[in-house]
């Protein structure tokens, strides 16, 4: 059913996206799909890497570690943005097209009143792509 799974990855917050990473690994195994880990980084020095090239190396190492842990085929895509916060949704939508992903698995949070004014990334991405979108909430807050 799915051939290419894309998962947005924030290397600075891997603990927060672990449930989504686990779901992606399970889905890749179930459908014998490959996973593309997509990371959006600033063009300026940040907490994870000083340059986009350094960030790309760390993202590639992360993808390889996921391959070694789960066995599914992987690749990675780094996107350098002058303003990752403002550009994130558009960058992810473009990455879905670039990677030809048919399923996107994204970590998310519980809905809040502020979402009426500032919609979630998953909602915007889902409304602008043909790919299926699976939002994974953290287990401790979804009960």
C-alpha positions as CSV (number, residue, x, y, z in Angstrom):
1,X,0.0,0.0,0.0
2,X,2.8,2.4,0.9
3,X,6.2,2.5,-0.8
4,X,7.9,5.6,0.5
5,X,7.4,7.0,4.0
6,X,8.6,10.5,4.8
7,X,9.1,11.6,8.4
8,X,10.1,15.1,9.4
9,X,12.9,14.9,12.0
10,X,14.1,17.6,14.4
11,X,17.5,16.4,15.5
12,X,17.3,18.7,18.6
13,X,14.2,17.0,19.8
14,X,14.5,13.3,19.1
15,X,12.8,12.3,22.4
16,X,9.7,14.2,21.4
17,X,9.3,12.5,18.1
18,X,10.3,9.0,19.2
19,X,6.6,7.7,19.0
20,X,6.4,8.9,15.4
21,X,9.8,7.3,14.6
22,X,8.5,4.0,16.1
23,X,5.3,4.1,14.0
24,X,7.3,4.8,10.9
25,X,9.6,1.9,11.5
26,X,6.6,-0.4,12.1
27,X,4.8,0.8,9.0
28,X,8.0,0.4,6.9
29,X,8.3,-3.1,8.0
30,X,4.7,-3.9,7.4
31,X,4.6,-2.5,3.9
32,X,8.3,-3.2,3.0
33,X,8.6,0.6,2.4
34,X,11.6,2.8,2.6
35,X,11.8,5.8,4.9
36,X,13.2,9.3,4.1
37,X,14.1,11.3,7.1
38,X,13.7,15.0,6.3
39,X,15.3,17.7,8.4
40,X,14.9,21.4,8.0
41,X,17.7,23.6,9.4
42,X,18.6,27.2,9.4
43,X,21.3,28.6,7.2
44,X,22.9,30.1,10.3
45,X,24.6,28.2,13.2
46,X,22.2,26.4,15.5
47,X,22.1,24.1,18.5
48,X,22.6,21.0,16.5
49,X,25.1,22.1,13.8
50,X,27.0,25.2,12.8
51,X,26.4,24.8,9.1
52,X,23.8,23.1,6.9
53,X,26.5,20.7,5.7
54,X,27.2,19.6,9.3
55,X,23.5,19.2,9.9
56,X,23.2,17.1,6.7
57,X,26.0,14.8,8.0
58,X,24.2,14.4,11.3
59,X,20.9,13.7,9.6
60,X,22.6,11.1,7.4
61,X,24.1,9.4,10.4
62,X,20.8,9.4,12.1
63,X,19.1,7.8,9.1
64,X,21.9,5.1,9.0
65,X,21.4,4.4,12.7
66,X,17.6,3.9,12.1
67,X,18.5,1.5,9.2
68,X,20.8,-0.5,11.5
69,X,18.2,-0.6,14.3
70,X,15.2,-1.5,12.1
71,X,16.5,-2.9,8.8
72,X,14.3,-0.8,6.5
73,X,15.9,1.0,3.5
74,X,16.5,4.7,4.4
75,X,17.6,8.0,2.9
76,X,17.6,11.5,4.1
77,X,16.9,15.0,2.8
78,X,18.3,18.1,4.4
79,X,16.6,21.4,3.7
80,X,18.4,24.6,4.5
81,X,16.1,27.6,5.1
82,X,16.8,31.2,6.1
83,X,13.7,31.0,8.4
84,X,12.8,27.4,9.2
85,X,9.9,28.4,11.5
86,X,8.2,30.4,8.8
87,X,9.1,28.1,5.9
88,X,8.5,24.7,7.5
89,X,5.1,23.9,6.0
90,X,6.1,24.9,2.5
91,X,9.5,23.1,2.8
92,X,7.8,19.9,4.0
93,X,5.2,20.1,1.2
94,X,8.0,20.4,-1.4
95,X,9.9,17.6,0.2
96,X,6.9,15.3,-0.2
97,X,7.0,16.0,-3.9
98,X,10.8,15.7,-4.1
99,X,10.9,12.4,-2.3
100,X,7.7,11.0,-3.9
101,X,6.5,10.0,-0.5
102,X,3.0,8.4,-0.4
103,X,2.8,8.5,3.4
104,X,4.0,11.1,5.8
105,X,4.3,10.3,9.5
106,X,4.6,13.4,11.7
107,X,4.8,13.9,15.5
108,X,2.2,16.3,16.8
109,X,0.6,17.6,19.9
110,X,-2.9,17.7,21.4
111,X,-5.2,20.3,19.8
112,X,-5.1,23.7,21.6
113,X,-7.3,26.8,21.3
114,X,-4.4,28.6,19.6
115,X,-4.7,26.1,16.7
116,X,-7.7,28.0,15.4
117,X,-5.5,31.0,14.8
118,X,-2.3,29.2,13.9
119,X,-3.1,25.8,12.4
120,X,-0.8,22.8,13.0
121,X,1.9,21.8,10.6
122,X,0.2,18.5,9.9
123,X,-3.1,20.1,9.0
124,X,-1.5,22.5,6.5
125,X,0.6,19.7,5.0
126,X,-2.4,17.4,4.6
127,X,-4.4,20.0,2.8
128,X,-1.7,20.7,0.3
129,X,-0.5,17.3,-0.8
130,X,-1.9,14.0,-2.2
131,X,0.1,11.9,0.3
132,X,-1.5,10.3,3.2
133,X,-0.6,12.0,6.5
134,X,-0.5,10.2,9.9
135,X,-0.1,12.4,12.9
136,X,1.3,10.7,16.0
137,X,0.6,12.2,19.4
138,X,2.7,11.6,22.4
139,X,1.4,8.7,24.4
140,X,1.4,10.3,27.8
141,X,-0.9,13.2,26.6
142,X,-3.2,11.2,24.3
143,X,-5.1,9.4,27.1
